[in-house]
Amino acid sequence: MRRYQNMLSLRPIRRFCHAGSAPAPAPVAIASTTDTSATFSKQPPKTIQECALSKLKAERDPDKLFALFKANAHNRLVIENRFAFEDTVSRLAGAHRFDLIEHLLEHQKTLPQGRREGFIMRIIMLYGKAGMIKHAIDTFYDMHLYGCKRTVKSFNAALKVLIQTRDLRAIEAFLAYVPSKFCVELDIYTVNIVIKAFCEMDFLERAYLVMVQMEKLGIAPDVITYTTLISASYQKNRCEIGNGLWNLMVYKGCRPNLTTFNVRIQYLINRRRAWKANDVLLLMQKIGIDPDEVTYNLVIKGFCQAGYLEMAKRVYSSLECHSEYKPNVKIYQTMIHYLCKGGDYNLAYTMCKSSMRKNWFPNVDTIYSLLQGLVKSGQLGKAKMIMTLVRSRTPPFASTQLDFLQSVLSKT
């Protein structure tokens, strides 16, 4: 363990000493139903159920869509189909028919499925996606009315929705008041939800304090906790805090994962420290964490930006020959752009041809630069091949873009 920690720890640095709605529509009465005791035991034939899904997908009129969904309130194939449910609410929200969303979701609560916490969590999240925050939070508070037990799972769902308001006081009040009132025991997912929200709201010190306070309550931070805080610290150019959190994570015996390493490499590349980023990539391989396309793209881009094109080529070759991953569109774009910039048009041509045959096309400016280089170096045949591939793109380039690229060949 000591050897592992020594490998991962960064240089000693200063310690982290400082912890640092749109109104909802007016409530309406819950829609009554003449069959609230019905269960899924009496189901229409499956073909009829599947037909209902097709009709829901095709319907564009909000009122008819609402009526169709409500008519299938007991259709398991519709109700248990997450996409159908979410798509219906999303389209009603897009039509600003929040009255119909409320009617639809409140009706669902009165049905047998309303006694399942997982289903109520879905209602909470759907209200959140529709921007009906108050309705979502009220649904959580009223769960006992439907005979549904609350746990930390539904609490976390309500918390995620409340965070959409970015109302710090409301979030902190919810955290302080609700767990004790409903005997909800928070978990590490709660901690990570709050920390991520506070980081996105630029309350880095508060986010760190949440981690400290929760650890005192027996909830140990995990790799997601540390990665979120490290990423936010680096994004705010507070590298001493990010490095300190990295060292703390390793000291506590929490192993960095692929995302943590990519966050570290991204920070190093942003600081134009390509060689150090490459060292981190090698360290990942040494301790058994395989770099992914993101890792390779970052290091390749770092070497290209720093002017070390030969090192970028070596990293690219390593990706092609020794990794379970293969170059993706971003890596091709990066390499082709900088190869053209460095005057290596032959390799740029080879990569561009390979990329285009997979229907991955560099941006128009990069293609233009490649065509110019090929024409100037007397390789007109290769330039014409690139143009042939350009014209085969699906979907096609705009006519103005094609004319722009063709103009290079017209000058010959």
C-alpha positions as CSV (number, residue, x, y, z in Angstrom):
1,M,0.0,0.0,0.0
2,R,2.8,2.4,0.9
3,R,4.5,1.8,-2.4
4,Y,1.2,2.3,-4.3
5,Q,0.6,5.6,-2.4
6,N,4.2,6.8,-3.2
7,M,3.6,6.1,-6.9
8,L,0.4,8.1,-7.0
9,S,1.1,11.0,-4.7
10,L,1.9,14.4,-6.1
11,R,4.6,16.7,-4.8
12,P,3.9,18.1,-1.3
13,I,1.8,21.3,-1.6
14,R,-0.1,23.7,0.6
15,R,-2.9,22.1,2.5
16,F,-6.5,22.9,1.9
17,C,-7.2,25.1,4.8
18,H,-10.4,26.9,3.9
19,A,-13.7,25.2,3.4
20,G,-15.2,27.4,1.2
21,S,-37.9,28.5,-9.9
22,A,-39.8,29.3,-12.2
23,P,-43.2,29.3,-10.4
24,A,-45.1,26.1,-10.8
25,P,-48.7,26.1,-12.1
26,A,-51.4,26.4,-9.5
27,P,-52.2,23.0,-7.9
28,V,-55.3,21.3,-9.2
29,A,-57.2,18.5,-7.6
30,I,-55.9,15.0,-8.2
31,A,-57.8,13.6,-11.1
32,S,-60.4,11.1,-10.0
33,T,-60.7,7.7,-11.6
34,T,-63.4,5.1,-11.5
35,D,-60.9,2.3,-11.4
36,T,-58.2,3.1,-8.8
37,S,-58.3,-0.4,-7.5
38,A,-57.5,-2.0,-10.9
39,T,-54.3,-3.9,-11.2
40,F,-52.2,-5.0,-14.1
41,S,-53.6,-8.5,-13.9
42,K,-56.3,-7.7,-16.5
43,Q,-54.3,-6.8,-19.5
44,P,-55.5,-6.4,-23.2
45,P,-53.7,-8.6,-25.8
46,K,-50.1,-7.7,-26.3
47,T,-50.7,-6.6,-29.9
48,I,-53.2,-4.0,-28.7
49,Q,-50.7,-2.8,-26.0
50,E,-48.0,-2.4,-28.7
51,C,-50.4,-0.6,-30.9
52,A,-50.9,2.0,-28.1
53,L,-47.1,2.6,-28.0
54,S,-47.1,3.3,-31.7
55,K,-50.0,5.7,-31.4
56,L,-48.4,7.6,-28.6
57,K,-45.2,8.0,-30.6
58,A,-47.1,9.2,-33.7
59,E,-49.6,11.6,-31.9
60,R,-48.7,15.3,-32.2
61,D,-51.8,17.0,-30.8
62,P,-51.2,17.6,-27.0
63,D,-54.8,17.1,-26.0
64,K,-55.1,13.9,-28.0
65,L,-51.7,12.7,-26.7
66,F,-52.9,13.3,-23.1
67,A,-56.2,11.5,-23.7
68,L,-54.4,8.6,-25.3
69,F,-51.9,8.2,-22.5
70,K,-54.6,8.4,-19.8
71,A,-56.7,5.8,-21.6
72,N,-53.7,3.5,-21.3
73,A,-53.1,4.2,-17.6
74,H,-53.3,0.4,-16.8
75,N,-51.4,-0.7,-19.8
76,R,-48.2,-2.2,-18.4
77,L,-46.4,-1.9,-21.7
78,V,-47.0,1.9,-21.7
79,I,-46.6,2.7,-18.0
80,E,-43.4,0.6,-17.6
81,N,-41.9,1.9,-20.8
82,R,-39.6,4.7,-19.6
83,F,-39.2,6.2,-23.0
84,A,-42.9,6.4,-23.7
85,F,-43.6,8.0,-20.4
86,E,-40.7,10.5,-20.7
87,D,-41.4,11.3,-24.3
88,T,-45.1,12.1,-23.6
89,V,-44.2,14.4,-20.7
90,S,-41.4,16.0,-22.8
91,R,-43.8,16.8,-25.7
92,L,-46.5,18.2,-23.4
93,A,-43.8,20.4,-21.8
94,G,-42.7,21.5,-25.2
95,A,-46.2,22.5,-26.0
96,H,-46.4,24.4,-22.6
97,R,-49.3,22.2,-21.5
98,F,-48.2,21.9,-17.9
99,D,-51.9,21.5,-16.9
100,L,-52.0,18.3,-18.8
101,I,-48.7,17.1,-17.3
102,E,-50.1,17.7,-13.8
103,H,-53.3,16.0,-14.6
104,L,-51.5,13.0,-16.1
105,L,-48.9,12.5,-13.3
106,E,-51.3,13.1,-10.5
107,H,-53.6,10.5,-11.9
108,Q,-50.8,8.0,-12.1
109,K,-50.2,8.5,-8.3
110,T,-53.7,7.2,-7.5
111,L,-53.2,4.0,-9.4
112,P,-51.6,0.8,-7.9
113,Q,-48.2,1.6,-9.3
114,G,-48.2,4.8,-7.1
115,R,-47.4,2.6,-4.1
116,R,-44.0,1.7,-5.5
117,E,-41.1,4.0,-4.5
118,G,-39.4,3.5,-7.9
119,F,-42.5,4.6,-9.7
120,I,-42.9,7.7,-7.5
121,M,-39.3,8.5,-8.1
122,R,-40.0,8.5,-11.8
123,I,-42.9,10.9,-11.3
124,I,-40.6,13.2,-9.3
125,M,-38.0,13.2,-12.1
126,L,-40.6,13.7,-14.8
127,Y,-41.9,16.8,-13.0
128,G,-38.3,18.0,-12.8
129,K,-37.7,17.5,-16.5
130,A,-40.9,19.5,-17.2
131,G,-39.5,22.3,-14.9
132,M,-42.3,21.8,-12.4
133,I,-40.1,21.8,-9.4
134,K,-42.7,22.5,-6.7
135,H,-44.9,19.6,-7.9
136,A,-41.8,17.3,-7.8
137,I,-41.0,18.3,-4.2
138,D,-44.6,18.1,-3.1
139,T,-44.8,14.6,-4.6
140,F,-41.9,13.6,-2.3
141,Y,-43.5,15.2,0.8
142,D,-46.9,13.5,0.0
143,M,-45.6,9.9,-0.6
144,H,-47.2,8.6,2.5
145,L,-50.6,9.6,1.1
146,Y,-50.2,7.0,-1.6
147,G,-49.0,4.3,0.9
148,C,-45.5,4.6,-0.4
149,K,-42.4,4.4,1.8
150,R,-39.7,7.0,1.5
151,T,-36.0,6.0,1.5
152,V,-32.8,7.8,0.6
153,K,-33.5,6.8,-3.1
154,S,-36.6,9.0,-3.4
155,F,-34.9,11.7,-1.3
156,N,-32.0,11.7,-3.8
157,A,-34.4,12.0,-6.7
158,A,-36.1,15.0,-5.1
159,L,-32.8,16.5,-4.2
160,K,-31.6,16.3,-7.9
161,V,-34.8,18.1,-9.0
162,L,-34.4,20.8,-6.3
163,I,-30.8,21.4,-7.4
164,Q,-32.2,22.5,-10.8
165,T,-33.3,25.8,-9.1
166,R,-29.7,26.5,-8.1
167,D,-31.2,28.0,-5.0
168,L,-28.6,27.5,-2.3
169,R,-30.8,28.3,0.6
170,A,-33.5,25.9,-0.6
171,I,-31.0,23.1,-1.1
172,E,-29.4,23.6,2.3
173,A,-32.8,23.8,4.0
174,F,-33.9,20.6,2.3
175,L,-30.7,18.8,3.4
176,A,-31.1,20.1,7.0
177,Y,-34.8,19.5,7.5
178,V,-36.0,16.5,5.5
179,P,-33.7,13.7,6.6
180,S,-34.6,14.0,10.3
181,K,-38.3,14.7,9.6
182,F,-38.7,11.5,7.5
183,C,-35.9,9.4,9.1
184,V,-34.0,9.2,5.9
185,E,-30.4,8.0,6.2
186,L,-28.2,9.8,3.7
187,D,-25.7,7.8,1.6
188,I,-22.7,8.5,-0.6
189,Y,-24.9,9.2,-3.6
190,T,-26.5,12.1,-1.6
191,V,-23.1,13.5,-0.9
192,N,-21.9,13.3,-4.5
193,I,-25.1,14.9,-5.8
194,V,-24.7,17.9,-3.4
195,I,-20.9,18.2,-4.0
196,K,-21.4,18.1,-7.8
197,A,-24.2,20.8,-7.5
198,F,-22.1,23.1,-5.3
199,C,-19.1,22.8,-7.6
200,E,-21.2,23.7,-10.6
201,M,-22.6,26.7,-8.6
202,D,-19.0,27.8,-7.9
203,F,-19.3,27.0,-4.2
204,L,-16.1,25.0,-4.0
205,E,-15.5,25.6,-0.3
206,R,-19.0,24.6,0.6
207,A,-18.6,21.4,-1.5
208,Y,-15.4,20.5,0.4
209,L,-17.2,21.2,3.7
210,V,-20.0,18.8,2.7
211,M,-17.4,16.0,2.2
212,V,-15.8,16.8,5.6
213,Q,-19.1,16.9,7.4
214,M,-20.4,13.7,5.9
215,E,-17.2,11.9,6.7
216,K,-17.7,12.8,10.3
217,L,-21.2,11.2,10.1
218,G,-19.6,8.0,8.8
219,I,-20.1,8.5,5.1
220,A,-16.6,8.0,3.5
221,P,-15.9,9.9,0.3
222,D,-15.5,7.7,-2.7
223,V,-13.5,8.2,-6.0
224,I,-16.5,10.1,-7.5
225,T,-16.4,12.5,-4.6
226,Y,-12.7,13.2,-4.9
227,T,-12.8,13.3,-8.7
228,T,-15.6,15.9,-8.7
229,L,-13.8,18.2,-6.3
230,I,-10.4,17.7,-8.1
231,S,-12.0,18.6,-11.5
232,A,-13.7,21.7,-10.1
233,S,-10.5,22.8,-8.5
234,Y,-8.5,22.5,-11.7
235,Q,-11.2,24.2,-13.7
236,K,-11.0,27.2,-11.3
237,N,-7.2,27.2,-11.6
238,R,-6.8,26.3,-8.0
239,C,-4.2,23.6,-8.7
240,E,-2.9,23.5,-5.1
241,I,-6.3,22.4,-3.9
242,G,-6.7,19.9,-6.7
243,N,-3.3,18.4,-6.0
244,G,-4.0,18.4,-2.2
245,L,-7.2,16.5,-2.8
246,W,-5.4,14.0,-5.0
247,N,-2.9,13.3,-2.3
248,L,-5.6,13.1,0.3
249,M,-7.5,10.6,-1.8
250,V,-4.4,8.4,-2.2
251,Y,-3.6,8.7,1.5
252,K,-7.1,7.6,2.4
253,G,-6.6,4.5,0.3
254,C,-9.1,5.6,-2.4
255,R,-7.8,4.5,-5.8
256,P,-8.1,7.0,-8.7
257,N,-10.1,5.6,-11.6
258,L,-9.9,6.3,-15.3
259,T,-12.0,9.5,-15.0
260,T,-9.8,10.9,-12.2
261,F,-6.7,10.4,-14.4
262,N,-8.3,12.0,-17.4
263,V,-9.2,15.0,-15.2
264,R,-5.5,15.2,-14.2
265,I,-4.3,14.9,-17.8
266,Q,-6.8,17.5,-19.0
267,Y,-5.4,19.9,-16.4
268,L,-1.8,19.3,-17.4
269,I,-2.6,19.7,-21.1
270,N,-4.4,23.0,-20.4
271,R,-1.2,24.1,-18.6
272,R,0.9,23.1,-21.7
273,R,2.6,20.3,-19.8
274,A,2.5,17.6,-22.4
275,W,5.4,15.6,-21.1
276,K,4.0,15.4,-17.6
277,A,0.6,14.3,-19.1
278,N,2.4,11.5,-21.0
279,D,4.1,10.4,-17.7
280,V,0.6,10.2,-16.2
281,L,-0.5,8.0,-19.1
282,L,2.4,5.7,-18.6
283,L,1.7,5.5,-14.9
284,M,-1.9,4.5,-15.6
285,Q,-0.7,1.6,-17.7
286,K,1.8,0.6,-15.0
287,I,-0.8,0.3,-12.3
288,G,-3.3,-1.5,-14.5
289,I,-5.7,1.3,-15.6
290,D,-6.1,1.2,-19.4
291,P,-6.2,4.7,-21.0
292,D,-9.2,5.3,-23.2
293,E,-9.8,7.4,-26.3
294,V,-10.2,10.5,-24.2
295,T,-6.8,9.9,-22.6
296,Y,-5.0,9.4,-25.9
297,N,-6.7,12.3,-27.6
298,L,-5.7,14.7,-24.7
299,V,-2.0,13.6,-24.8
300,I,-1.8,13.7,-28.6
301,K,-3.4,17.1,-28.6
302,G,-0.9,18.2,-25.9
303,F,2.1,17.2,-27.9
304,C,0.7,18.7,-31.1
305,Q,0.1,22.0,-29.4
306,A,3.6,22.0,-27.8
307,G,5.1,21.4,-31.2
308,Y,6.2,17.8,-30.5
309,L,4.6,16.2,-33.6
310,E,6.9,13.2,-33.6
311,M,5.8,12.4,-30.0
312,A,2.2,12.8,-31.0
313,K,2.7,10.3,-33.8
314,R,4.3,7.8,-31.4
315,V,1.3,8.1,-29.0
316,Y,-1.0,7.6,-31.9
317,S,0.9,4.5,-33.0
318,S,0.6,3.2,-29.5
319,L,-3.1,3.6,-29.6
320,E,-3.4,1.9,-32.9
321,C,-1.2,-1.1,-32.1
322,H,-1.3,-1.7,-28.4
323,S,-4.7,-0.4,-27.1
324,E,-8.1,-2.1,-27.0
325,Y,-9.4,1.2,-28.2
326,K,-9.0,2.6,-31.7
327,P,-8.7,6.2,-33.0
328,N,-12.1,8.1,-33.0
329,V,-13.2,11.1,-34.9
330,K,-11.7,13.6,-32.4
331,I,-8.3,11.9,-32.6
332,Y,-8.4,11.9,-36.4
333,Q,-9.3,15.5,-36.4
334,T,-6.5,16.5,-34.0
335,M,-3.9,14.5,-35.9
336,I,-4.9,15.6,-39.4
337,H,-5.1,19.3,-38.4
338,Y,-1.6,19.3,-36.8
339,L,0.0,17.1,-39.5
340,C,-1.2,19.7,-42.1
341,K,0.1,22.5,-39.9
342,G,3.5,20.7,-39.6
343,G,3.7,20.0,-43.4
344,D,3.3,16.2,-43.2
345,Y,0.7,16.0,-45.9
346,N,1.3,12.3,-46.8
347,L,0.5,11.0,-43.4
348,A,-2.4,13.5,-43.1
349,Y,-3.7,12.2,-46.4
350,T,-3.5,8.6,-45.2
351,M,-5.3,9.3,-41.9
352,C,-7.9,11.5,-43.6
353,K,-8.7,8.8,-46.2
354,S,-9.1,6.3,-43.4
355,S,-11.3,8.6,-41.3
356,M,-13.5,9.6,-44.2
357,R,-14.1,6.0,-45.2
358,K,-15.6,5.5,-41.7
359,N,-17.8,8.6,-42.4
360,W,-15.7,10.6,-39.9
361,F,-14.9,13.9,-41.6
362,P,-12.5,16.6,-40.3
363,N,-13.9,20.1,-40.4
364,V,-13.9,22.0,-43.6
365,D,-10.9,24.2,-42.7
366,T,-8.8,21.2,-42.0
367,I,-9.8,19.5,-45.3
368,Y,-9.1,22.8,-47.2
369,S,-5.6,22.9,-45.6
370,L,-4.9,19.3,-46.6
371,L,-6.1,19.9,-50.2
372,Q,-3.9,23.0,-50.4
373,G,-0.8,21.1,-49.2
374,L,-1.4,18.2,-51.5
375,V,-1.8,20.5,-54.6
376,K,1.3,22.5,-53.7
377,S,3.4,19.4,-53.3
378,G,2.3,18.2,-56.7
379,Q,0.0,15.4,-55.5
380,L,-3.1,16.3,-57.5
381,G,-4.3,12.7,-57.6
382,K,-4.5,12.4,-53.8
383,A,-6.3,15.8,-53.7
384,K,-8.9,14.5,-56.1
385,M,-9.3,11.3,-54.1
386,I,-10.0,13.5,-51.0
387,M,-12.6,15.5,-52.9
388,T,-14.3,12.2,-54.1
389,L,-14.6,11.1,-50.5
390,V,-15.8,14.6,-49.5
391,R,-18.7,14.3,-52.1
392,S,-19.7,10.9,-50.7
393,R,-20.3,12.2,-47.2
394,T,-23.6,11.4,-45.5
395,P,-25.2,13.8,-44.8
396,P,-23.6,15.8,-47.6
397,F,-21.7,19.0,-47.1
398,A,-23.5,22.2,-48.0
399,S,-23.0,23.3,-51.6
400,T,-21.1,26.5,-50.5
401,Q,-18.7,24.3,-48.5
402,L,-18.2,22.0,-51.5
403,D,-17.5,25.0,-53.8
404,F,-15.0,26.3,-51.2
405,L,-13.1,23.0,-51.2
406,Q,-13.4,22.5,-55.0
407,S,-11.8,26.0,-55.5
408,V,-8.4,24.6,-54.4
409,L,-8.4,22.1,-57.3
410,S,-9.8,24.7,-59.8
411,K,-6.7,26.8,-59.3
412,T,-4.5,24.1,-60.7
